[in-house]
Amino acid sequence: AVLAVADGCGGLRGGQQASGIAITLLKKSITDALKEGRDLRYGILNGFEQANKQVLDMGIGAATTLAALEIQGNRVRPYHVGDSTIIVVGQRGKIKTQTVAHSPVGYAVEGGFLDEASAMFHEDRHLISNMIGAADMHIEIGPPMKLAARDTVILATDGLSDNLNTQEIVDTIRTGPLDGSLKALSENARGRMQNPGNGHPSKLDDMTFIVYRLKS
């Protein structure tokens, strides 16, 4: 299987159209690859490339993020462009892998120049440096990893990660039924969006996320 989320860049024209193109072409590329006897990796990478070309061909400066997770039995591998995030977390809350946002703020956090709390209030948090729709787009491919029983994976646009910090997301999804986790994430993030202040981050934005767990 392949899970994917895309988030059109709202500050640019055609963001919604660009994200739709990304998901549609990713799905088509994977389907075509499997019909041709190729593997998921080929289909995913080709889908990213096709999406980038078509969004560029729109000629209006449209752009979108795209994050995808390849699932092969109990093994997964992340692919991403932009700042939509993928996190793999164990049942006890250990973060096993987390993608780095392709943004000035994301790289500053990864390099230890900025902590997450400060990053969530940074004036440049909305800027991204790599996107579907850029001539120099590049795909970051994470290492393949084996999921243990009850490990949980989340793919989310920045509507979630700009309102809830990583630990809050992890604590919500690591245990318990997934439908309850989904509801709690949605309610908590929307609450932050609608009620700024009290020292919490608050960014009104669209929000998409997928939560997946390997059954024992």
TAZIPE-V810269 format. One record per residue. N is the residue number from 1. RES is the residue in one letter. PHI is phi in degrees with one decimal (none if undefined). OMEGA is omega in degrees with one decimal (999 if undefined). Layout:
BEGIN
N_RES_PHI_OMEGA ; N_RES_PHI_OMEGA
END
This chain:
BEGIN
1_A_none_173.0 ; 2_V_-134.4_173.6 ; 3_L_-105.5_-178.3 ; 4_A_-153.0_171.1 ; 5_V_-133.1_176.4 ; 6_A_-135.6_-177.4 ; 7_D_-135.1_179.6 ; 8_G_-60.9_-178.5 ; 9_C_-73.6_-172.1 ; 10_G_-67.5_179.4 ; 11_G_-81.1_-178.7 ; 12_L_-119.5_178.5 ; 13_R_-67.4_171.1 ; 14_G_73.9_-178.3 ; 15_G_-61.4_-179.5 ; 16_Q_-64.7_178.0 ; 17_Q_-64.6_-179.3 ; 18_A_-63.7_-179.9 ; 19_S_-66.8_176.7 ; 20_G_-64.7_177.0 ; 21_I_-60.9_-177.3 ; 22_A_-60.1_-178.7 ; 23_I_-68.6_-178.9 ; 24_T_-62.2_-177.9 ; 25_L_-73.6_174.9 ; 26_L_-62.6_179.2 ; 27_K_-61.5_-179.0 ; 28_K_-63.6_-179.0 ; 29_S_-63.6_178.6 ; 30_I_-65.7_178.5 ; 31_T_-60.0_179.5 ; 32_D_-64.2_-179.0 ; 33_A_-62.6_-179.7 ; 34_L_-66.8_177.0 ; 35_K_-63.9_-179.4 ; 36_E_-87.1_179.3 ; 37_G_81.3_178.3 ; 38_R_-90.3_-176.5 ; 39_D_-92.1_-178.9 ; 40_L_-61.3_-178.3 ; 41_R_-56.6_178.9 ; 42_Y_-60.6_-178.7 ; 43_G_-63.8_-179.8 ; 44_I_-65.5_-178.0 ; 45_L_-63.2_178.4 ; 46_N_-64.7_177.7 ; 47_G_-63.4_176.1 ; 48_F_-58.9_-177.5 ; 49_E_-65.3_179.3 ; 50_Q_-62.8_179.3 ; 51_A_-62.5_-179.5 ; 52_N_-61.7_-179.8 ; 53_K_-63.3_-176.5 ; 54_Q_-68.8_178.2 ; 55_V_-67.0_175.5 ; 56_L_-61.4_-178.1 ; 57_D_-67.1_175.0 ; 58_M_-60.9_174.2 ; 59_G_70.3_-178.5 ; 60_I_-120.2_179.9 ; 61_G_80.1_179.5 ; 62_A_-69.5_179.7 ; 63_A_-158.4_178.1 ; 64_T_-154.5_168.6 ; 65_T_-84.7_173.5 ; 66_L_-155.1_176.9 ; 67_A_-128.5_-177.1 ; 68_A_-136.0_178.0 ; 69_L_-124.1_175.2 ; 70_E_-84.3_179.3 ; 71_I_-121.1_177.0 ; 72_Q_-127.0_-176.4 ; 73_G_64.9_179.2 ; 74_N_-101.5_178.3 ; 75_R_-116.4_-179.9 ; 76_V_-131.5_176.1 ; 77_R_-149.9_-179.5 ; 78_P_-91.7_173.6 ; 79_Y_-135.4_177.6 ; 80_H_-156.9_173.4 ; 81_V_-135.6_178.8 ; 82_G_103.1_-173.7 ; 83_D_-113.8_168.3 ; 84_S_-69.8_-167.1 ; 85_T_-109.8_172.2 ; 86_I_-127.6_179.3 ; 87_I_-128.7_172.2 ; 88_V_-111.5_-174.7 ; 89_V_-131.4_177.3 ; 90_G_-82.3_-176.4 ; 91_Q_-61.5_179.5 ; 92_R_-89.5_175.4 ; 93_G_98.2_178.4 ; 94_K_-73.3_176.6 ; 95_I_-81.8_-176.5 ; 96_K_-88.3_171.8 ; 97_T_-160.9_177.2 ; 98_Q_-149.7_179.3 ; 99_T_-70.0_177.4 ; 100_V_-97.1_178.3 ; 101_A_-63.5_177.4 ; 102_H_-81.5_-176.5 ; 103_S_-156.3_176.7 ; 104_P_-56.2_-179.9 ; 105_V_-68.4_179.1 ; 106_G_-60.1_179.2 ; 107_Y_-69.2_177.8 ; 108_A_-65.5_177.0 ; 109_V_-66.0_-179.3 ; 110_E_-62.1_-178.9 ; 111_G_-83.7_177.9 ; 112_G_83.0_-179.7 ; 113_F_-88.0_-176.7 ; 114_L_-147.7_176.8 ; 115_D_-88.8_-174.1 ; 116_E_-62.0_-178.5 ; 117_A_-60.9_178.3 ; 118_S_-68.1_-178.3 ; 119_A_-61.6_-176.8 ; 120_M_-69.8_177.7 ; 121_F_-109.8_-174.6 ; 122_H_-69.1_-176.4 ; 123_E_-66.5_-179.7 ; 124_D_-103.2_-176.7 ; 125_R_-59.9_-176.6 ; 126_H_-76.9_-177.1 ; 127_L_-82.2_174.0 ; 128_I_-125.5_-173.5 ; 129_S_-113.1_179.6 ; 130_N_-150.2_-174.1 ; 131_M_-155.9_168.0 ; 132_I_-68.9_-174.9 ; 133_G_114.2_178.9 ; 134_A_-119.1_-178.8 ; 135_A_-62.4_-179.1 ; 136_D_-103.3_178.6 ; 137_M_-53.3_174.1 ; 138_H_-133.3_-177.2 ; 139_I_-99.3_174.8 ; 140_E_-91.0_-179.6 ; 141_I_-109.1_178.8 ; 142_G_-80.3_179.0 ; 143_P_-72.1_173.8 ; 144_P_-67.1_179.0 ; 145_M_-144.1_-179.9 ; 146_K_-92.7_176.3 ; 147_L_-85.4_171.0 ; 148_A_-85.0_177.0 ; 149_A_-56.6_178.6 ; 150_R_75.5_169.9 ; 151_D_-63.4_-178.4 ; 152_T_-125.5_178.0 ; 153_V_-119.5_173.4 ; 154_I_-127.0_170.2 ; 155_L_-114.1_-173.8 ; 156_A_-147.7_172.3 ; 157_T_-79.6_-173.7 ; 158_D_-72.5_172.3 ; 159_G_-61.8_175.6 ; 160_L_-85.7_-172.7 ; 161_S_-74.7_174.3 ; 162_D_-86.9_-178.9 ; 163_N_-116.9_176.3 ; 164_L_-124.1_178.4 ; 165_N_-76.7_-174.2 ; 166_T_-56.9_-177.9 ; 167_Q_-64.7_177.5 ; 168_E_-64.0_177.9 ; 169_I_-63.8_-178.8 ; 170_V_-60.9_-178.8 ; 171_D_-62.0_-178.4 ; 172_T_-78.9_-171.9 ; 173_I_-101.2_-167.0 ; 174_R_-72.1_-180.0 ; 175_T_-137.6_176.6 ; 176_G_84.7_-179.4 ; 177_P_-61.0_-177.4 ; 178_L_-66.5_-179.8 ; 179_D_-64.8_176.1 ; 180_G_-68.3_177.9 ; 181_S_-63.9_179.6 ; 182_L_-60.2_-179.2 ; 183_K_-63.3_-178.6 ; 184_A_-65.8_178.2 ; 185_L_-59.4_-178.6 ; 186_S_-61.5_-178.0 ; 187_E_-65.5_-178.2 ; 188_N_-67.1_-179.9 ; 189_A_-67.4_179.0 ; 190_R_-65.5_176.4 ; 191_G_-62.0_177.6 ; 192_R_-64.2_-179.7 ; 193_M_-59.8_-172.4 ; 194_Q_-87.8_-176.9 ; 195_N_-133.2_179.4 ; 196_P_-67.1_178.2 ; 197_G_111.5_-179.7 ; 198_N_60.1_177.8 ; 199_G_77.6_-179.1 ; 200_H_-95.4_173.0 ; 201_P_-66.9_179.1 ; 202_S_-154.4_178.5 ; 203_K_-135.7_178.3 ; 204_L_-71.1_-174.5 ; 205_D_-162.2_169.2 ; 206_D_-68.8_-173.0 ; 207_M_-148.9_175.6 ; 208_T_-135.5_173.8 ; 209_F_-151.0_177.8 ; 210_I_-127.1_176.9 ; 211_V_-118.9_-177.5 ; 212_Y_-131.0_178.0 ; 213_R_-134.2_175.2 ; 214_L_-79.7_179.7 ; 215_K_-71.4_179.1 ; 216_S_-74.9_999
END
